[in-house]
């Protein structure tokens, strides 16, 4: 089912090009939405395990001008009507979360892919009593287990099979530091997350209205996503792609991680790279991964890695961290201020 002219992601970036959120937010939202449509029926055989194209993605920005929630909502809206994907939003207990996944299955059909959608991550991963158990659930389900059992308080054991889980959410550096349980940061959850940070956006659109061309792109996106949701089977690497990945892997695994906050994510970078390559390949309606797909996936990941540390800038327990980040934001925007002007803004 190769697409003739443009990939899904090409059209998606053009469709969102006049919306004010940074292009990087739209790219990763589009990647995660497409991953959710592909689901567990697409995979790469890694010998000892199968790798599925599921993505845990969190958009992080301190400025309201970045329109994090808008970027997320634009992408998630495209999944409406795709029955093979279930979207779960809002605050939820672990038991209710598992029950919604369990009840989404229709008869003998394969269970749908699940996308957790949260405009504010700290609402979903609340510090209330059920927040930390939910962290453990998400961490456990990231590997898309064939069978999985959860013991509820009132309904006994719930058995899930063929789980496929994605996350698209948004928050601020302050939200990560203060609004998310410490277990999310220290128990492996964030090593599975691709954290997309942007300090600001250069896009401005006081009166956002869809042009006829953008309206046509929206229709194309809906139709294309419905087609791509039918893709299934093994994604394979050409021999050249295997050679490329093998050389890159050997270099990557021998390279020390310079930022400890990214150590977990970097330890999983090889799998993240293959997931992104699978999604970029599927964006064209293809299932054979070429070296170009791997190179594009690597560039996409490395762009993310350069900015990701800023998402964790307010971690570390310093009472001054929030004020320091506020000062940095002001100076990035104004470039040059006299002391009295700076103090007035802070």
PyMOL commands that set and color helices and strands:
alter all, ss='L'
color gray80, all
select helices_A, chain A and resi 8-15+23-41+64-66+68-77+94-104+121-124+131-141+173-178+182-186+212-228+239-253+260-267+269-282+291-312+321-334+339-345
alter helices_A, ss='H'
color red, helices_A
select strands_A, chain A and resi 42-45+50-52+56-60+85-89+113-118+147-151+157-161+165-171+193-197+233-234+236-237+288-289
alter strands_A, ss='S'
color yellow, strands_A
deselect
rebuild
show_as cartoon
